[in-house]
Amino acid sequence: QVQLVESGGGLVQPGGSLRLSCSFSGLTRDYDAIGWFRQAPGKEREGVSCISIADGSTYYLDSVKGRFTLSRDNSKNTVYLQMDNLKPEDTAVYYCSLLNSFRGETWGQGTQVTVSS
């Protein structure tokens, strides 16, 4: 039984930054990775970034490479998504997720990110 709780979303101007946090409880040993998905209105949910639980290797969606950075703090049971140089197209609800085979299986409640001038 794993719980994920996201925080850190908000309203930011284009070019600004936000840091999302995902705190998790329970064992994650049955999962390959933890990371973030997002879903914008009228669009499919897409994987943004994830980090391997085993070795710390990371994946990034092409459109966020160089702008977003995923990190983890195992001592605090928390992962972070540092989002820099935000663009309006980054506007979405961001969900923390535990994954197997690059497929999200357990989800947080989501946090809204809005990028607008």
C-alpha positions as a printed NumPy array, in Angstrom:
array([[  0.   ,   0.   ,   0.   ],
       [  1.735,   3.081,  -1.317],
       [  0.514,   6.655,  -1.136],
       [  1.784,   9.551,  -3.245],
       [  1.165,  13.199,  -2.414],
       [  2.139,  15.982,  -4.81 ],
       [  2.694,  19.628,  -4.002],
       [  4.327,  22.716,  -5.463],
       [  2.088,  23.557,  -8.379],
       [  0.834,  27.032,  -9.053],
       [  0.645,  29.916, -11.474],
       [  3.859,  31.161, -13.039],
       [  4.769,  33.429, -15.928],
       [  6.498,  32.072, -19.027],
       [ 10.191,  31.673, -18.338],
       [  9.59 ,  31.169, -14.652],
       [ 10.296,  28.181, -12.463],
       [  8.484,  25.822, -10.152],
       [  9.555,  22.846,  -8.111],
       [  7.119,  20.011,  -7.66 ],
       [  7.444,  17.6  ,  -4.778],
       [  6.106,  14.096,  -4.418],
       [  6.176,  12.513,  -1.   ],
       [  5.563,   8.81 ,  -0.839],
       [  4.857,   6.339,   1.909],
       [  4.906,   2.581,   1.89 ],
       [  7.292,   0.274,   0.108],
       [  8.258,   0.911,  -3.486],
       [ 10.183,  -2.318,  -3.987],
       [  7.57 ,  -3.672,  -6.408],
       [  8.057,  -0.79 ,  -8.841],
       [ 10.703,   0.032, -11.445],
       [ 10.56 ,   3.798, -11.261],
       [  8.901,   6.857,  -9.82 ],
       [  8.177,   9.982, -11.767],
       [  5.761,  12.458, -13.228],
       [  3.032,  12.455, -15.821],
       [  0.983,  15.4  , -16.975],
       [ -2.341,  15.91 , -18.663],
       [ -3.412,  19.104, -20.352],
       [ -7.054,  19.819, -21.206],
       [ -8.093,  17.883, -24.29 ],
       [ -4.827,  15.974, -24.502],
       [ -3.629,  12.514, -23.598],
       [ -1.69 ,  11.978, -20.431],
       [  2.022,  11.881, -21.172],
       [  5.066,  10.82 , -19.253],
       [  7.264,  13.762, -18.307],
       [ 10.121,  12.252, -16.361],
       [ 10.915,   9.239, -14.248],
       [ 13.821,   7.925, -12.243],
       [ 14.789,   4.318, -11.728],
       [ 14.358,   3.133,  -8.176],
       [ 17.187,   0.652,  -8.605],
       [ 19.967,   2.759, -10.107],
       [ 18.807,   6.365, -10.375],
       [ 18.841,   6.557, -14.157],
       [ 16.422,   9.087, -15.568],
       [ 14.09 ,   9.548, -18.493],
       [ 12.819,  12.853, -19.838],
       [ 10.194,  13.72 , -22.379],
       [ 11.958,  15.332, -25.34 ],
       [ 10.056,  18.583, -24.975],
       [ 11.287,  19.124, -21.406],
       [ 14.915,  18.064, -21.787],
       [ 17.241,  20.8  , -20.625],
       [ 14.454,  22.538, -18.725],
       [ 13.211,  19.984, -16.186],
       [ 15.307,  18.057, -13.701],
       [ 14.101,  15.08 , -11.686],
       [ 15.801,  14.214,  -8.434],
       [ 15.167,  12.097,  -5.386],
       [ 15.882,  12.238,  -1.696],
       [ 15.514,   8.735,  -0.38 ],
       [ 16.036,   9.819,   3.216],
       [ 12.921,  11.978,   2.959],
       [ 10.943,   9.626,   0.72 ],
       [ 10.512,  12.446,  -1.739],
       [ 11.123,  13.086,  -5.418],
       [ 11.305,  16.536,  -6.964],
       [ 10.705,  17.936, -10.396],
       [ 12.54 ,  21.202, -10.893],
       [ 10.909,  22.99 , -13.81 ],
       [ 12.792,  25.913, -15.331],
       [ 12.055,  28.107, -18.338],
       [  8.416,  27.133, -18.208],
       [  6.307,  27.562, -21.306],
       [  2.543,  27.924, -21.723],
       [  2.437,  24.452, -23.253],
       [  3.658,  23.066, -19.933],
       [  0.292,  23.945, -18.424],
       [ -1.271,  20.742, -17.138],
       [ -2.162,  18.749, -14.094],
       [  0.994,  16.968, -13.008],
       [  0.715,  13.557, -11.393],
       [  3.309,  11.666,  -9.443],
       [  3.336,   7.979, -10.252],
       [  5.013,   4.693,  -9.515],
       [  5.746,   2.781, -12.675],
       [  6.549,  -0.636, -14.027],
       [  7.78 ,  -1.053, -17.591],
       [  7.267,   2.678, -18.154],
       [  3.582,   2.398, -17.294],
       [  2.11 ,   4.26 , -14.362],
       [  0.397,   1.994, -11.859],
       [ -0.063,   4.039,  -8.681],
       [ -0.972,   7.707,  -8.79 ],
       [ -1.08 ,  10.792,  -6.641],
       [ -3.934,  13.262,  -6.686],
       [ -2.259,  15.715,  -9.049],
       [ -1.121,  19.31 ,  -8.772],
       [ -2.036,  22.073, -11.205],
       [  0.695,  23.926, -13.074],
       [ -0.413,  26.968, -15.034],
       [  2.03 ,  28.961, -17.15 ],
       [  0.514,  32.214, -18.317],
       [  1.31 ,  35.883, -18.618]])
